[in-house]
Each structure stands twice: as structure tokens, then as C-alpha cells.
Amino acid sequence: MRNHRKTFSAVTAIFLTACLARPYLHAQPVRDKILDEVYVTRENDRPAIHVSLTFPFRYLSHFPPEEGAELRIRIKPVRIPISDSDAVFKREGIRPDRADTVGLIEVLYEGDIDGGPYITLIFSRSVTYEVIPGTDYRHLTVIAESPQQPHL
């Protein structure tokens, strides 16, 4: 009987220790998604592509400056959460709903390119665009439309 009490006490102690330590044994969740939200709307009767990331970033520059079939936006992460530390150096792509309305093929997050990371928008045709950084350091908007054809 005495051995059973010792065994029961030892098992109970191990169980309680494991239960109390449980919150500390779990690792931080690792997020494999950087593109938080990408969607197309119309603003002032012009197509607008909204891109938000899972971490704050600063807009640095974009190329080509005004028109092209591919727009590469260079960003700089402001603060990368531990859950995003691995994903920030990877590549991810998405084709949002209503992408056809602006000729958008894909939006890419490219963390695996020298000089990056970049947000790259690939269009099916050349478009003119304006890049508008968000004030919250988590999103940007690209106003994109077909270039005006000169009248003859």
C-alpha cells in the first residue's frame, strides 16, 4: 500500500508539473504568410489594388517610375515579429478577386531577392500607375489604369 501511495504521489507531481509548465513549452507559432490581404476596388472611378502585409514596412521606391507591365516596389521592414522572421525572406504570390478588371496577373512578395524585399505587381499589359504608401506602415495602394492612347 505504501508503494502505491509513493507511485501515486510521484505520478500526480509529474502531472501537475507538466500542466503548470504547459504554456511555457509551446513555441511561438510560425507564420508562413506575408501577404495579409490583397484586393481590387475602384477609387474615384479608377482601379485600385490594395496590398497589406503581416508586418510593418516602409515604402522606399518603385520601378519603372510611371508605366509598365511589371511594377516592382521596394520596401523595408520596420519591425519583424518573431512569427514572421523566417517567412520574410521567402517568396509568396496571390491573384486577388477582380484582378481581371485591371489586367493584374499576380501580386508577389519577394523576400528572396538581393536589394529586397519587394512587392511586385505583374500585369497582362502595360499600365500607368501611382503608388500610395499607407499611413499605418502595413499597406499600400496602387492606382493602375491603361495608358491613354493618343488621338489621331
GUMI-82625 format. One record per atom (N, C-alpha, C): residue in three letters; chain; residue number from 1; x, y, z; atom name. Coordinates in pm, 1 decimal. Example, Ala and Ser with C-alpha at 12.3 -4.5 7.8 and 13.67 -1.06 7.14 Angstrom:
ALA; A; 1; 1319.0; -569.0; 780.0; N
ALA; A; 1; 1230.0; -450.0; 780.0; CA
ALA; A; 1; 1320.0; -330.0; 780.0; C
SER; A; 2; 1285.0; -225.0; 708.0; N
SER; A; 2; 1367.0; -106.0; 714.0; CA
SER; A; 2; 1290.0; 3.0; 787.0; C
//
This chain:
MET; A; 1; 83.2; -118.7; 0.0; N
MET; A; 1; 0.0; 0.0; 0.0; CA
MET; A; 1; 87.4; 124.7; 0.0; C
ARG; A; 2; 197.5; 118.9; 74.3; N
ARG; A; 2; 287.2; 232.4; 84.4; CA
ARG; A; 2; 350.6; 261.9; -51.8; C
ASN; A; 3; 385.9; 159.3; -128.9; N
ASN; A; 3; 445.1; 179.1; -262.2; CA
ASN; A; 3; 344.6; 242.6; -358.8; C
HIS; A; 4; 217.4; 204.1; -344.9; N
HIS; A; 4; 115.4; 262.8; -430.8; CA
HIS; A; 4; 99.8; 411.7; -402.2; C
ARG; A; 5; 106.8; 452.1; -274.9; N
ARG; A; 5; 96.5; 594.5; -239.6; CA
ARG; A; 5; 214.0; 672.5; -295.4; C
LYS; A; 6; 334.4; 616.2; -286.8; N
LYS; A; 6; 452.0; 684.2; -340.7; CA
LYS; A; 6; 440.0; 697.7; -492.5; C
THR; A; 7; 396.8; 590.1; -557.3; N
THR; A; 7; 381.6; 594.3; -703.0; CA
THR; A; 7; 274.4; 695.5; -742.0; C
PHE; A; 8; 161.6; 693.9; -671.8; N
PHE; A; 8; 53.6; 787.7; -699.9; CA
PHE; A; 8; 100.7; 931.1; -677.9; C
SER; A; 9; 172.7; 953.8; -569.7; N
SER; A; 9; 224.2; 1088.3; -540.9; CA
SER; A; 9; 322.3; 1134.1; -649.0; C
ALA; A; 10; 407.8; 1044.1; -694.2; N
ALA; A; 10; 505.5; 1079.2; -797.7; CA
ALA; A; 10; 435.2; 1109.1; -929.8; C
VAL; A; 11; 338.2; 1026.9; -966.6; N
VAL; A; 11; 263.6; 1049.0; -1091.2; CA
VAL; A; 11; 185.9; 1179.7; -1083.3; C
THR; A; 12; 123.2; 1206.3; -969.6; N
THR; A; 12; 48.3; 1330.5; -950.9; CA
THR; A; 12; 140.7; 1451.2; -960.9; C
ALA; A; 13; 258.4; 1444.7; -901.8; N
ALA; A; 13; 354.4; 1554.7; -907.0; CA
ALA; A; 13; 400.6; 1580.1; -1050.1; C
ILE; A; 14; 427.5; 1472.6; -1123.8; N
ILE; A; 14; 469.7; 1487.7; -1263.9; CA
ILE; A; 14; 356.3; 1548.2; -1346.0; C
PHE; A; 15; 234.7; 1501.2; -1325.8; N
PHE; A; 15; 119.6; 1552.1; -1399.3; CA
PHE; A; 15; 98.7; 1700.5; -1370.9; C
LEU; A; 16; 102.3; 1740.7; -1244.9; N
LEU; A; 16; 82.9; 1881.2; -1209.6; CA
LEU; A; 16; 194.5; 1968.6; -1265.0; C
THR; A; 17; 316.5; 1919.8; -1260.4; N
THR; A; 17; 429.6; 1995.1; -1314.8; CA
THR; A; 17; 412.0; 2014.8; -1465.4; C
ALA; A; 18; 370.6; 1909.8; -1534.0; N
ALA; A; 18; 350.2; 1919.8; -1679.1; CA
ALA; A; 18; 237.0; 2016.9; -1711.3; C
CYS; A; 19; 128.8; 2013.8; -1634.5; N
CYS; A; 19; 16.7; 2104.5; -1658.1; CA
CYS; A; 19; 56.3; 2249.8; -1634.0; C
LEU; A; 20; 131.4; 2274.1; -1528.3; N
LEU; A; 20; 173.3; 2411.0; -1497.3; CA
LEU; A; 20; 276.1; 2463.2; -1597.5; C
ALA; A; 21; 358.4; 2375.5; -1648.6; N
ALA; A; 21; 463.0; 2417.3; -1742.5; CA
ALA; A; 21; 412.8; 2424.9; -1885.9; C
ARG; A; 22; 294.6; 2374.8; -1912.4; N
ARG; A; 22; 244.3; 2364.6; -2049.7; CA
ARG; A; 22; 249.0; 2496.1; -2128.3; C
PRO; A; 23; 205.8; 2609.2; -2072.9; N
PRO; A; 23; 211.4; 2732.5; -2152.8; CA
PRO; A; 23; 354.4; 2770.6; -2194.5; C
TYR; A; 24; 451.6; 2729.1; -2118.5; N
TYR; A; 24; 589.8; 2765.9; -2147.6; CA
TYR; A; 24; 656.9; 2669.3; -2245.0; C
LEU; A; 25; 596.9; 2553.4; -2266.1; N
LEU; A; 25; 656.6; 2453.7; -2353.9; CA
LEU; A; 25; 621.7; 2473.9; -2499.9; C
HIS; A; 26; 518.2; 2552.6; -2528.3; N
HIS; A; 26; 476.8; 2574.5; -2666.3; CA
HIS; A; 26; 562.3; 2681.5; -2731.3; C
ALA; A; 27; 610.1; 2652.8; -2848.3; N
ALA; A; 27; 688.5; 2750.7; -2923.9; CA
ALA; A; 27; 594.0; 2853.1; -2986.1; C
GLN; A; 28; 647.9; 2967.9; -3022.2; N
GLN; A; 28; 570.6; 3068.9; -3092.3; CA
GLN; A; 28; 522.1; 3010.6; -3225.1; C
PRO; A; 29; 398.7; 3040.0; -3264.8; N
PRO; A; 29; 353.4; 2990.8; -3393.7; CA
PRO; A; 29; 433.8; 3057.2; -3505.1; C
VAL; A; 30; 470.3; 2980.0; -3603.8; N
VAL; A; 30; 545.5; 3033.1; -3716.2; CA
VAL; A; 30; 447.9; 3058.2; -3830.1; C
ARG; A; 31; 442.1; 3183.0; -3871.6; N
ARG; A; 31; 350.7; 3219.3; -3978.6; CA
ARG; A; 31; 424.8; 3206.1; -4110.5; C
ASP; A; 32; 361.1; 3147.4; -4208.2; N
ASP; A; 32; 425.6; 3132.5; -4338.1; CA
ASP; A; 32; 360.5; 3222.6; -4441.5; C
LYS; A; 33; 288.1; 3321.2; -4395.3; N
LYS; A; 33; 215.5; 3410.5; -4483.4; CA
LYS; A; 33; 259.7; 3554.2; -4457.6; C
ILE; A; 34; 301.1; 3622.1; -4562.7; N
ILE; A; 34; 342.0; 3761.4; -4552.2; CA
ILE; A; 34; 236.1; 3853.6; -4612.1; C
LEU; A; 35; 179.8; 3814.3; -4727.0; N
LEU; A; 35; 73.0; 3892.7; -4788.6; CA
LEU; A; 35; -54.0; 3871.9; -4707.4; C
ASP; A; 36; -87.7; 3970.9; -4627.6; N
ASP; A; 36; -202.6; 3958.2; -4538.6; CA
ASP; A; 36; -333.5; 3971.5; -4615.4; C
GLU; A; 37; -339.6; 4073.9; -4701.4; N
GLU; A; 37; -461.2; 4098.5; -4776.6; CA
GLU; A; 37; -425.4; 4167.3; -4908.0; C
VAL; A; 38; -484.5; 4120.7; -5016.5; N
VAL; A; 38; -468.1; 4183.2; -5147.7; CA
VAL; A; 38; -606.6; 4184.1; -5212.4; C
TYR; A; 39; -653.2; 4303.2; -5248.4; N
TYR; A; 39; -784.6; 4312.8; -5311.8; CA
TYR; A; 39; -789.7; 4432.4; -5406.3; C
VAL; A; 40; -884.8; 4427.2; -5498.2; N
VAL; A; 40; -901.2; 4530.3; -5600.6; CA
VAL; A; 40; -1034.4; 4601.0; -5577.8; C
THR; A; 41; -1031.3; 4734.4; -5579.7; N
THR; A; 41; -1152.8; 4815.5; -5568.0; CA
THR; A; 41; -1148.4; 4924.4; -5675.2; C
ARG; A; 42; -1244.9; 5013.0; -5671.0; N
ARG; A; 42; -1243.6; 5133.4; -5754.6; CA
ARG; A; 42; -1245.0; 5252.8; -5661.1; C
GLU; A; 43; -1154.6; 5346.0; -5686.8; N
GLU; A; 43; -1148.4; 5470.2; -5608.6; CA
GLU; A; 43; -1147.4; 5586.2; -5705.8; C
ASN; A; 44; -1243.7; 5677.1; -5689.2; N
ASN; A; 44; -1257.7; 5790.8; -5779.8; CA
ASN; A; 44; -1263.8; 5743.8; -5924.8; C
ASP; A; 45; -1339.2; 5636.7; -5945.8; N
ASP; A; 45; -1360.3; 5577.6; -6078.1; CA
ASP; A; 45; -1232.9; 5523.8; -6143.1; C
ARG; A; 46; -1132.8; 5490.3; -6061.0; N
ARG; A; 46; -1008.7; 5430.4; -6111.7; CA
ARG; A; 46; -982.3; 5300.9; -6034.6; C
PRO; A; 47; -926.4; 5198.8; -6101.6; N
PRO; A; 47; -895.6; 5073.0; -6032.6; CA
PRO; A; 47; -784.7; 5093.7; -5927.7; C
ALA; A; 48; -804.8; 5034.3; -5810.8; N
ALA; A; 48; -707.7; 5045.1; -5701.8; CA
ALA; A; 48; -676.3; 4906.4; -5648.3; C
ILE; A; 49; -547.3; 4877.1; -5637.5; N
ILE; A; 49; -501.0; 4749.2; -5583.3; CA
ILE; A; 49; -446.8; 4776.8; -5443.9; C
HIS; A; 50; -504.8; 4711.5; -5345.2; N
HIS; A; 50; -465.2; 4730.9; -5205.7; CA
HIS; A; 50; -384.0; 4609.8; -5160.7; C
VAL; A; 51; -266.2; 4635.0; -5104.2; N
VAL; A; 51; -178.6; 4528.3; -5057.9; CA
VAL; A; 51; -142.3; 4556.5; -4912.5; C
SER; A; 52; -169.1; 4461.9; -4823.3; N
SER; A; 52; -123.7; 4475.7; -4684.7; CA
SER; A; 52; -43.0; 4353.7; -4645.4; C
LEU; A; 53; 58.0; 4379.7; -4563.6; N
LEU; A; 53; 148.1; 4274.7; -4516.7; CA
LEU; A; 53; 123.0; 4245.5; -4370.2; C
THR; A; 54; 178.3; 4135.8; -4322.2; N
THR; A; 54; 158.8; 4096.3; -4182.8; CA
THR; A; 54; 254.6; 4168.8; -4088.5; C
PHE; A; 55; 347.7; 4246.8; -4142.1; N
PHE; A; 55; 440.8; 4321.8; -4057.4; CA
PHE; A; 55; 449.8; 4465.5; -4109.6; C
PRO; A; 56; 486.9; 4560.1; -4023.3; N
PRO; A; 56; 500.4; 4698.2; -4069.6; CA
PRO; A; 56; 621.6; 4715.5; -4160.3; C
PHE; A; 57; 606.0; 4801.9; -4261.0; N
PHE; A; 57; 713.8; 4825.2; -4356.7; CA
PHE; A; 57; 712.2; 4970.5; -4401.0; C
ARG; A; 58; 822.4; 5011.8; -4455.6; N
ARG; A; 58; 834.8; 5146.2; -4510.3; CA
ARG; A; 58; 853.6; 5135.6; -4661.4; C
TYR; A; 59; 777.4; 5212.7; -4735.5; N
TYR; A; 59; 793.2; 5220.6; -4880.1; CA
TYR; A; 59; 923.6; 5295.0; -4909.0; C
LEU; A; 60; 1008.3; 5238.5; -4996.5; N
LEU; A; 60; 1134.6; 5303.1; -5032.5; CA
LEU; A; 60; 1129.9; 5361.8; -5173.5; C
SER; A; 61; 1090.1; 5280.7; -5272.1; N
SER; A; 61; 1088.6; 5328.4; -5410.1; CA
SER; A; 61; 1012.3; 5229.1; -5496.0; C
HIS; A; 62; 993.1; 5265.8; -5623.2; N
HIS; A; 62; 934.3; 5171.4; -5717.3; CA
HIS; A; 62; 993.1; 5195.8; -5856.1; C
PHE; A; 63; 984.1; 5090.0; -5938.8; N
PHE; A; 63; 1039.4; 5096.4; -6073.0; CA
PHE; A; 63; 956.7; 5007.7; -6164.8; C
PRO; A; 64; 931.4; 5048.7; -6285.6; N
PRO; A; 64; 955.9; 5177.1; -6350.2; CA
PRO; A; 64; 873.5; 5288.4; -6284.0; C
PRO; A; 65; 914.1; 5412.6; -6307.9; N
PRO; A; 65; 852.8; 5523.6; -6234.3; CA
PRO; A; 65; 704.1; 5545.8; -6259.6; C
GLU; A; 66; 654.8; 5528.5; -6385.2; N
GLU; A; 66; 516.1; 5565.1; -6413.4; CA
GLU; A; 66; 435.1; 5462.7; -6490.9; C
GLU; A; 67; 501.2; 5378.0; -6568.6; N
GLU; A; 67; 426.6; 5289.0; -6657.6; CA
GLU; A; 67; 504.4; 5160.8; -6683.8; C
GLY; A; 68; 432.5; 5049.3; -6697.0; N
GLY; A; 68; 496.0; 4923.2; -6731.5; CA
GLY; A; 68; 402.3; 4806.4; -6709.8; C
ALA; A; 69; 444.6; 4688.6; -6754.2; N
ALA; A; 69; 367.9; 4565.7; -6734.5; CA
ALA; A; 69; 408.3; 4497.3; -6604.3; C
GLU; A; 70; 517.0; 4542.4; -6543.8; N
GLU; A; 70; 562.2; 4489.9; -6415.1; CA
GLU; A; 70; 604.1; 4607.7; -6328.0; C
LEU; A; 71; 549.9; 4612.1; -6208.3; N
LEU; A; 71; 581.0; 4718.0; -6112.4; CA
LEU; A; 71; 650.2; 4654.6; -5993.0; C
ARG; A; 72; 771.9; 4697.4; -5965.8; N
ARG; A; 72; 847.8; 4642.5; -5853.3; CA
ARG; A; 72; 860.9; 4751.5; -5746.6; C
ILE; A; 73; 805.6; 4724.6; -5628.2; N
ILE; A; 73; 803.3; 4820.8; -5518.0; CA
ILE; A; 73; 900.0; 4772.5; -5411.3; C
ARG; A; 74; 1000.6; 4852.6; -5383.8; N
ARG; A; 74; 1100.0; 4816.4; -5282.3; CA
ARG; A; 74; 1052.6; 4867.0; -5146.3; C
ILE; A; 75; 1056.6; 4777.5; -5048.7; N
ILE; A; 75; 1012.9; 4811.9; -4913.5; CA
ILE; A; 75; 1122.6; 4777.1; -4814.0; C
LYS; A; 76; 1107.8; 4829.5; -4693.4; N
LYS; A; 76; 1199.8; 4796.1; -4585.1; CA
LYS; A; 76; 1115.9; 4760.7; -4462.5; C
PRO; A; 77; 1131.7; 4639.4; -4410.7; N
PRO; A; 77; 1058.8; 4603.9; -4288.1; CA
PRO; A; 77; 1096.9; 4698.6; -4174.5; C
VAL; A; 78; 997.3; 4741.9; -4099.4; N
VAL; A; 78; 1020.7; 4830.9; -3985.3; CA
VAL; A; 78; 1046.6; 4749.0; -3860.1; C
ARG; A; 79; 962.5; 4650.3; -3839.2; N
ARG; A; 79; 976.3; 4562.3; -3722.4; CA
ARG; A; 79; 917.2; 4427.6; -3761.4; C
ILE; A; 80; 998.8; 4324.7; -3754.8; N
ILE; A; 80; 954.2; 4192.0; -3795.1; CA
ILE; A; 80; 923.4; 4109.2; -3670.2; C
PRO; A; 81; 798.1; 4067.0; -3652.4; N
PRO; A; 81; 765.6; 3980.3; -3539.6; CA
PRO; A; 81; 838.6; 3846.4; -3551.6; C
ILE; A; 82; 862.7; 3783.7; -3440.6; N
ILE; A; 82; 929.4; 3653.6; -3439.7; CA
ILE; A; 82; 854.3; 3554.2; -3526.5; C
SER; A; 83; 721.5; 3562.8; -3526.6; N
SER; A; 83; 641.6; 3468.3; -3605.4; CA
SER; A; 83; 662.0; 3485.5; -3756.1; C
ASP; A; 84; 716.1; 3599.3; -3799.9; N
ASP; A; 84; 738.9; 3623.9; -3942.4; CA
ASP; A; 84; 886.1; 3618.2; -3980.6; C
SER; A; 85; 974.9; 3593.2; -3886.7; N
SER; A; 85; 1118.5; 3606.4; -3913.2; CA
SER; A; 85; 1168.5; 3513.5; -4023.9; C
ASP; A; 86; 1114.9; 3395.0; -4036.6; N
ASP; A; 86; 1157.2; 3305.7; -4144.5; CA
ASP; A; 86; 1087.8; 3339.6; -4276.1; C
ALA; A; 87; 960.9; 3372.5; -4268.5; N
ALA; A; 87; 881.8; 3397.7; -4389.6; CA
ALA; A; 87; 924.8; 3524.5; -4461.7; C
VAL; A; 88; 983.0; 3620.0; -4390.8; N
VAL; A; 88; 1018.1; 3748.2; -4452.5; CA
VAL; A; 88; 1121.6; 3732.9; -4563.9; C
PHE; A; 89; 1195.2; 3623.7; -4566.1; N
PHE; A; 89; 1297.1; 3600.3; -4668.2; CA
PHE; A; 89; 1251.3; 3501.9; -4775.9; C
LYS; A; 90; 1122.6; 3478.3; -4783.3; N
LYS; A; 90; 1068.1; 3383.8; -4880.7; CA
LYS; A; 90; 991.2; 3456.2; -4989.6; C
ARG; A; 91; 929.5; 3380.7; -5076.3; N
ARG; A; 91; 851.6; 3433.6; -5188.4; CA
ARG; A; 91; 708.7; 3383.3; -5173.2; C
GLU; A; 92; 615.5; 3471.7; -5202.7; N
GLU; A; 92; 474.1; 3436.0; -5192.4; CA
GLU; A; 92; 397.0; 3512.8; -5299.1; C
GLY; A; 93; 299.3; 3449.7; -5359.0; N
GLY; A; 93; 220.3; 3515.7; -5462.5; CA
GLY; A; 93; 72.2; 3492.5; -5444.4; C
ILE; A; 94; -6.4; 3585.3; -5497.2; N
ILE; A; 94; -151.5; 3574.4; -5489.0; CA
ILE; A; 94; -214.3; 3645.1; -5608.7; C
ARG; A; 95; -324.3; 3592.5; -5652.4; N
ARG; A; 95; -404.6; 3658.0; -5756.5; CA
ARG; A; 95; -537.8; 3692.5; -5690.7; C
PRO; A; 96; -561.8; 3820.2; -5666.6; N
PRO; A; 96; -683.6; 3857.8; -5594.3; CA
PRO; A; 96; -809.0; 3848.8; -5681.2; C
ASP; A; 97; -923.7; 3844.4; -5616.2; N
ASP; A; 97; -1051.8; 3853.3; -5687.3; CA
ASP; A; 97; -1054.9; 3985.3; -5763.6; C
ARG; A; 98; -1122.6; 3986.6; -5873.9; N
ARG; A; 98; -1138.8; 4105.2; -5959.0; CA
ARG; A; 98; -1007.3; 4152.6; -6020.6; C
ALA; A; 99; -905.8; 4068.0; -6024.3; N
ALA; A; 99; -776.1; 4106.3; -6082.3; CA
ALA; A; 99; -790.7; 4139.7; -6230.1; C
ASP; A; 100; -883.1; 4072.2; -6298.4; N
ASP; A; 100; -902.4; 4095.5; -6441.7; CA
ASP; A; 100; -947.1; 4238.4; -6472.4; C
THR; A; 101; -1014.8; 4302.5; -6379.0; N
THR; A; 101; -1065.8; 4437.7; -6404.8; CA
THR; A; 101; -953.6; 4538.4; -6427.5; C
VAL; A; 102; -833.6; 4506.4; -6381.5; N
VAL; A; 102; -719.7; 4596.7; -6400.3; CA
VAL; A; 102; -607.3; 4529.3; -6479.4; C
GLY; A; 103; -630.3; 4408.0; -6528.0; N
GLY; A; 103; -527.2; 4335.9; -6603.4; CA
GLY; A; 103; -415.7; 4282.9; -6514.8; C
LEU; A; 104; -446.6; 4258.9; -6389.8; N
LEU; A; 104; -347.7; 4210.7; -6293.1; CA
LEU; A; 104; -336.4; 4058.8; -6302.3; C
ILE; A; 105; -215.6; 4009.5; -6322.4; N
ILE; A; 105; -192.5; 3865.5; -6327.0; CA
ILE; A; 105; -162.1; 3812.2; -6187.5; C
GLU; A; 106; -72.7; 3880.3; -6115.6; N
GLU; A; 106; -30.8; 3830.8; -5985.3; CA
GLU; A; 106; 34.7; 3942.3; -5903.9; C
VAL; A; 107; 22.0; 3930.1; -5771.9; N
VAL; A; 107; 95.4; 4015.0; -5678.0; CA
VAL; A; 107; 190.8; 3923.4; -5604.0; C
LEU; A; 108; 319.2; 3960.3; -5605.3; N
LEU; A; 108; 422.2; 3879.8; -5540.6; CA
LEU; A; 108; 485.3; 3955.3; -5425.5; C
TYR; A; 109; 513.5; 3883.7; -5317.9; N
TYR; A; 109; 604.1; 3932.6; -5215.4; CA
TYR; A; 109; 734.5; 3858.2; -5240.5; C
GLU; A; 110; 843.8; 3932.9; -5263.3; N
GLU; A; 110; 972.7; 3871.7; -5293.9; CA
GLU; A; 110; 1075.2; 3911.1; -5188.1; C
GLY; A; 111; 1089.6; 3826.1; -5089.3; N
GLY; A; 111; 1187.6; 3848.9; -4984.7; CA
GLY; A; 111; 1319.4; 3780.3; -5012.2; C
ASP; A; 112; 1324.4; 3706.4; -5121.6; N
ASP; A; 112; 1441.5; 3625.5; -5153.9; CA
ASP; A; 112; 1529.3; 3687.0; -5263.2; C
ILE; A; 113; 1515.2; 3816.8; -5289.1; N
ILE; A; 113; 1590.6; 3883.5; -5395.1; CA
ILE; A; 113; 1685.2; 3986.5; -5332.8; C
ASP; A; 114; 1806.8; 3993.0; -5385.1; N
ASP; A; 114; 1902.5; 4093.4; -5337.9; CA
ASP; A; 114; 1843.2; 4232.7; -5353.2; C
GLY; A; 115; 1866.3; 4315.5; -5253.1; N
GLY; A; 115; 1814.8; 4451.9; -5255.6; CA
GLY; A; 115; 1672.2; 4462.8; -5208.5; C
GLY; A; 116; 1607.7; 4350.5; -5182.3; N
GLY; A; 116; 1466.5; 4348.9; -5143.3; CA
GLY; A; 116; 1450.0; 4357.0; -4993.6; C
PRO; A; 117; 1333.9; 4333.0; -4947.8; N
PRO; A; 117; 1222.2; 4269.0; -5016.1; CA
PRO; A; 117; 1148.0; 4365.2; -5108.8; C
TYR; A; 118; 1072.7; 4302.8; -5201.4; N
TYR; A; 118; 992.8; 4375.9; -5298.8; CA
TYR; A; 118; 849.9; 4324.6; -5297.1; C
ILE; A; 119; 757.9; 4413.4; -5331.5; N
ILE; A; 119; 622.1; 4375.1; -5367.4; CA
ILE; A; 119; 615.7; 4399.2; -5517.3; C
THR; A; 120; 588.0; 4295.7; -5594.2; N
THR; A; 120; 587.5; 4306.5; -5739.5; CA
THR; A; 120; 447.5; 4278.7; -5792.6; C
LEU; A; 121; 399.0; 4367.6; -5877.0; N
LEU; A; 121; 270.1; 4351.0; -5942.6; CA
LEU; A; 121; 297.1; 4322.9; -6089.9; C
ILE; A; 122; 240.9; 4213.8; -6140.1; N
ILE; A; 122; 259.4; 4174.0; -6279.8; CA
ILE; A; 122; 125.1; 4189.0; -6350.8; C
PHE; A; 123; 127.5; 4265.6; -6459.0; N
PHE; A; 123; 7.2; 4294.5; -6536.0; CA
PHE; A; 123; 13.1; 4223.8; -6671.3; C
SER; A; 124; -101.9; 4204.9; -6733.5; N
SER; A; 124; -109.2; 4141.5; -6865.1; CA
SER; A; 124; -77.3; 4239.2; -6977.6; C
ARG; A; 125; -72.3; 4365.6; -6945.5; N
ARG; A; 125; -42.3; 4471.0; -7042.7; CA
ARG; A; 125; 22.4; 4587.6; -6968.3; C
SER; A; 126; 77.7; 4679.3; -7042.4; N
SER; A; 126; 137.3; 4797.4; -6982.2; CA
SER; A; 126; 27.0; 4886.2; -6922.6; C
VAL; A; 127; 48.3; 4932.1; -6800.6; N
VAL; A; 127; -46.0; 5021.4; -6733.1; CA
VAL; A; 127; 31.0; 5140.8; -6676.9; C
THR; A; 128; -40.5; 5250.5; -6656.6; N
THR; A; 128; 17.0; 5362.0; -6581.0; CA
THR; A; 128; -25.7; 5341.9; -6436.8; C
TYR; A; 129; 55.9; 5386.9; -6343.7; N
TYR; A; 129; 23.2; 5363.0; -6203.5; CA
TYR; A; 129; 75.8; 5474.1; -6114.1; C
GLU; A; 130; 18.5; 5474.6; -5996.7; N
GLU; A; 130; 60.5; 5564.0; -5889.2; CA
GLU; A; 130; 66.5; 5478.3; -5763.6; C
VAL; A; 131; 178.3; 5483.7; -5692.4; N
VAL; A; 131; 195.1; 5406.3; -5569.2; CA
VAL; A; 131; 170.4; 5499.0; -5450.9; C
ILE; A; 132; 79.2; 5459.3; -5363.4; N
ILE; A; 132; 43.8; 5540.6; -5246.9; CA
ILE; A; 132; 71.5; 5459.0; -5120.8; C
PRO; A; 133; 178.8; 5492.3; -5046.8; N
PRO; A; 133; 207.1; 5420.1; -4921.9; CA
PRO; A; 133; 98.3; 5448.2; -4818.0; C
GLY; A; 134; 64.7; 5346.8; -4739.6; N
GLY; A; 134; -33.3; 5364.6; -4633.4; CA
GLY; A; 134; 27.4; 5438.3; -4514.1; C
THR; A; 135; -55.2; 5508.2; -4440.6; N
THR; A; 135; -7.5; 5582.0; -4323.8; CA
THR; A; 135; 15.7; 5491.2; -4203.5; C
ASP; A; 136; -33.4; 5367.2; -4209.9; N
ASP; A; 136; -20.3; 5274.9; -4096.6; CA
ASP; A; 136; 101.1; 5183.2; -4107.8; C
TYR; A; 137; 183.6; 5198.8; -4211.5; N
TYR; A; 137; 303.4; 5117.2; -4233.4; CA
TYR; A; 137; 272.1; 4969.4; -4254.0; C
ARG; A; 138; 150.1; 4936.2; -4288.7; N
ARG; A; 138; 114.2; 4796.8; -4312.9; CA
ARG; A; 138; 54.1; 4774.3; -4451.2; C
HIS; A; 139; 22.6; 4879.8; -4521.8; N
HIS; A; 139; -37.4; 4860.0; -4653.4; CA
HIS; A; 139; 4.0; 4970.0; -4749.6; C
LEU; A; 140; -20.9; 4941.5; -4876.7; N
LEU; A; 140; -3.9; 5042.1; -4980.8; CA
LEU; A; 140; -111.8; 5020.5; -5084.5; C
THR; A; 141; -135.8; 5123.8; -5162.4; N
THR; A; 141; -236.5; 5118.9; -5267.2; CA
THR; A; 141; -170.4; 5156.1; -5398.5; C
VAL; A; 142; -205.6; 5083.9; -5503.4; N
VAL; A; 142; -156.4; 5114.5; -5637.3; CA
VAL; A; 142; -278.3; 5145.5; -5723.7; C
ILE; A; 143; -283.0; 5268.7; -5773.1; N
ILE; A; 143; -386.1; 5307.5; -5868.8; CA
ILE; A; 143; -329.2; 5273.1; -6006.6; C
ALA; A; 144; -394.7; 5186.6; -6080.8; N
ALA; A; 144; -341.2; 5139.6; -6209.4; CA
ALA; A; 144; -449.6; 5145.7; -6314.8; C
GLU; A; 145; -415.2; 5202.8; -6429.3; N
GLU; A; 145; -509.0; 5206.5; -6540.1; CA
GLU; A; 145; -434.1; 5199.3; -6672.7; C
SER; A; 146; -506.1; 5160.8; -6775.9; N
SER; A; 146; -445.8; 5154.3; -6908.7; CA
SER; A; 146; -402.4; 5292.9; -6951.8; C
PRO; A; 147; -286.0; 5303.0; -7012.9; N
PRO; A; 147; -240.6; 5435.7; -7056.2; CA
PRO; A; 147; -332.7; 5493.1; -7162.4; C
GLN; A; 148; -343.8; 5624.6; -7161.8; N
GLN; A; 148; -426.5; 5691.5; -7261.1; CA
GLN; A; 148; -363.1; 5679.3; -7398.4; C
GLN; A; 149; -441.0; 5638.2; -7494.4; N
GLN; A; 149; -394.3; 5628.2; -7631.6; CA
GLN; A; 149; -404.7; 5766.0; -7697.6; C
PRO; A; 150; -301.5; 5811.5; -7764.9; N
PRO; A; 150; -310.3; 5942.2; -7830.4; CA
PRO; A; 150; -416.2; 5940.4; -7941.6; C
HIS; A; 151; -491.9; 6048.3; -7949.1; N
HIS; A; 151; -594.5; 6059.7; -8053.5; CA
HIS; A; 151; -530.5; 6109.2; -8182.4; C
LEU; A; 152; -566.6; 6052.5; -8295.7; N
LEU; A; 152; -512.7; 6094.0; -8425.3; CA
LEU; A; 152; -602.5; 6192.8; -8492.7; C
//
